[in-house]
Amino acid sequence: MSWRLLLALLMALAAPAAAQDLLPPAPYAYRQIEDPALEAKAQALMETLRCLKCQSQSIADSDAPMAGDMRHQVRTRIAAGEDPEAVRAWLVERYGDYVSYKPAVSATTWPLFAIPLLLLLAVGLILRRRLGRAR
Amino acid sequence: MTWFRWVLLALVAGLFGLFAYMLSQPKEEFVESAMIGEAIPAFDLPPIVPDRPGLSSADLADGQPKLLNVFASWCVPCAAEAPNLARLEASGANIVAVAIRDRPEDVAQFLEAYGNPFSRIGRDDISAVQLSLGSSGVPETFVIDGRGVIRYQHIGDIRDSDVSVLLAELREAGA
């Protein structure tokens, strides 16, 4: 392999790395809150918030810079005394239900909760009729 | 009871039809902002280059509708949309910007290379304003009316066909 080809290959590999910012992570992206009780609250919340850049991960799992910035928001707000559910509501207000992994009954999700109950009810009725007839 | 079986069969067939249809649809990759129609959250960002002032939420409620471009020098599509931002500016749009996780020298170099259509550029090192807008990536462009209310969000780079859409949204916002 000629050195020119090698150089071209190396440059092709270097290009994607350039599409990433060079700033250090936000202060609380990788640093825990000093108070362990608050950090535990923040950690529990971060595990149920979706990373918007890497949509199948939580922000606690992701190393995307934006997930780090979201962890900074969560930790500073909780360190300032905000309730975890208030922080979740702040994000849902901005990104919709999609940002939260915690199941919630809402105008769009209620069938998910209602249908299993209705099915159980139907099964119960059918069973009662069949068993009643057998007896 | 045969009618009951047919109904059941139809329900199951309908369910599998729904699965097949939804599986054939492309995945929605973008998370849209839920802030459309809401007032822009309060913020005050310092400048990032010497020849443009920073950006605050008060600047966005000064009576004149504006385009708010969320960009970064490290973002490749942001360079791709530069000619269309220039066209929007030439058509009379006042474009302000937020630079996400960026260094002053890199922004200066980026504007040198691709042009500077922005009247103000705020510096957002930890994506705080981006998160408060419900924006989930770069580039994104918001239409803000003269009262500082978010009226429209464009996700991704501005293609040729998006220019007229953004100008129409800007007109609708009162420009």
Interface residues (C-beta under 8 A of the other chain):
Chain A: A18 A19 Q20 D21 L22 L23 A26 P27 L52 K53 Q55 P65 M66 D69 M70 H72 Q73 L91 V92 E93 R94 Y95 G96 Y98 V99
Chain B: E29 V31 E32 S33 A34 M35 A72 W74 C75 V76 I100 R101 D102 R103 D106 D125 I126 S127 A128 Q130 L131 S132 L133 G134 S136 G137
